[in-house]
Amino acid sequence: MHSSNQIIKFADDTTVVGLISKNDESAYREEVHQLSAWCKANNLSLNVGKTKEMVVDFRRAKSDHSPLNIDGASVEIVKSTKFLGVHLEENLTWSLNTRSISKKAQQRLYFLRKLRKAHLPPPILTTFYRGTIESILSSCITAWFGNCTVSDRKALQRIVRTAEKIIGVSLPSITDIYTTRCIRKATCIVDDPTHPSHPIFTLLPSGKTFRSIRALTTRLLNSFFPQAIRLLNTHTTN
């Protein structure tokens, strides 16, 4: 495998991520070719019809990207794709993912209202909310919430407020859920020396706070690792 590429395997899904520099796609295309050859050698069949390719390119002068070719068939180039339940877009924004989550959560509010009409007590309604609605709102939240727009965050929070009115109790805000999940995940990484991301969390000479990550873009600044380090440092200080 080339150092500029990474293969992500989850169950029967395989994703190849390639970094193309100076318009040189040879390493990326060779990686895909080798993966296809490995599948054939191991009696596995790649479903080219279900295979999608998404190009993330923020250059001012963009060049045309020829689609991949596997077994004589071209791979479709898409503007968005769904990866492990999360909608990814070629411009790395999260509005599509937020709309999908909001739609699912709002559908579940119908059942919450039905249970309220059946006079179930607030503790049971809260348990139902956390298991069927909050679980949707917080799915992979550490990956996408940091770079959500203000309008997307408000849309998610409106669902939480609606659930509060139905149940009649206070519920954790979407921001509080994100903060809690970030700290929990970061703590697990720090406590696990075998985790691939463990070296990112390095303590300063004082041994009390973690070294911040320099970010040249807002997108990186609001991503998980810089946010997690800031939250850990704030949590430790307090």
Helices and strands as residue ranges (DSSP letters): E 5-10, E 13-18, H 26-41, E 52-53, E 69-70, E 73-74, E 76-77, E 80-83, E 86-89, H 95-117, H 122-129, I 130-134, H 135-137, H 141-144, G 145-147, H 150-167, H 174-191, G 198-200, H 218-221, H 224-237
